[in-house]
C-alpha cells in the first residue's frame, strides 16, 4: 500500500503518476478536504467568480475510475519502524511506501490579541470558510505582510467594498524578491485602487479586540491606531510538520530530504511545501513553496517509487502570479539587488502597465532571467533560451516568439528593441516569430 498524506498538487501529482506506472494500491489521506482542489482559485470563490466545486479539476468519479482511494481524516502519528499510521479516531493503516505531502500553514507570531475573532491567515479551505464568516457585514480590514497572499486578500476584500489598510514593514513592496524598479512599478499600480491604503515601513505591534473578543483595530510599532473589524495575517507560510516531528523523521524548518526526496526513514518520502533539501540545488533555496516545484516533486517521487530511482532536477526557476490586474511571470535569475557582473535592462511602457526587467552577463552576454509584468510570455520558449545559454541579443531578436498575448493585444517588442539599442549602442532589428520552428520541432 502506497500512502500519501496530503491531497494538494504534490500529493495528487504523485498519485496520478504512480497510477500511470503501476497497479499498486494507493490511498490519499487529507484532513482539509476529500477531493483535490486548486488552492490558487480560493480567492475567486470569495469574490463570487466561481463556486468551490468549480475549483476541483477532476470529477468525483475520477478517483474510483483510477483506483485511488481517498480518506478524509486527520493523521495523528506515524510509526516508521512498524510502517503504520494512527488516525485521530484511533484507526491504523499500514503502508509499504509513505509520501508526506502535508503542505504549509500560515506563519504566526504571538502578537497581543492574535487570538481574537476575525484574526487569521489564508491558506486552506477552512481559512476561506473562516474568512467568509468573519468578514460578514464588516467595512474595514487590515492586512499585514507584503507577499502574494496579502495582495490576494486585499483584492478579495475590495471586491466586497471593504476598505483595506495594508501594512508592509519594508520601504518597497516585496523587495525581498523584487529589484527596486519592479517593486516601485507595482507600488504605483496599487495606488489606482480606491479603498486600498498602503502603509510602508509599518509593523504590527498589537491587535485590539472589543468586549466580545472580536478584532476592533490594530496599533503599529510607531503607535498609530487603525480601526478595523478584521486582521489578515499574511506574513508567509511554514511547513506543516508538527505532527510528524514525534515520529523521529529528521526535520529542520521542513522535512529533510536528499536529492531523491527520501527522508531519514526507510520508504518515507517528502514532497512539496513541507520538503527541505539537505543539499540545495545551486542557485535555489532548500525550501521552495511554489505550485510548480510541488508538481515536479510529485512527478519525480512517482518514478522512484515505481522502480526508477530518479533525482529531483526542477530545471530553470519560474513562477507566476497576479497583482490585481497585472500578470507577473519570472524566468531564470533576477536578483533583487544589483550585481557587478550583470547588466540590467528595464523596459517600461509610458502608459500601459507593462514592465520587462532583463538580466544578462556583462562579459558573455548570456541571458540570465526576466521579471515580466503585463505581457504573457511562453514558458517553453524562455526555458529553451535559458537551457541553451542564449545571449540577450538572441532573446530580444526573437522576443515575438515568446509573446502569448491574445491576437489583438498591443505589441511592444519593437519598442523594447529600440530602447535596448539606445541604451547599449546596438543595432538590433526584431525578427518574425519563429518559436514554432525551433521549439516545437523538438
PyMOL commands that set and color helices and strands:
alter all, ss='L'
color gray80, all
select helices_A, chain A and resi 9-21+39-46+52-55+61-65+125-134+148-158+180-190+242-245+272-274+291-305+379-387+392-397+399-402+413-424+435-438
alter helices_A, ss='H'
color red, helices_A
select strands_A, chain A and resi 2-5+26-30+68-72+75-79+84-87+92-94+97-100+104-106+119-120+140-144+163-168+196-200+204-209+215-220+225-227+231-233+237-239+255-257+268-270+275-277+318-323+326-332+342-348+355-361+367-373
alter strands_A, ss='S'
color yellow, strands_A
deselect
rebuild
show_as cartoon
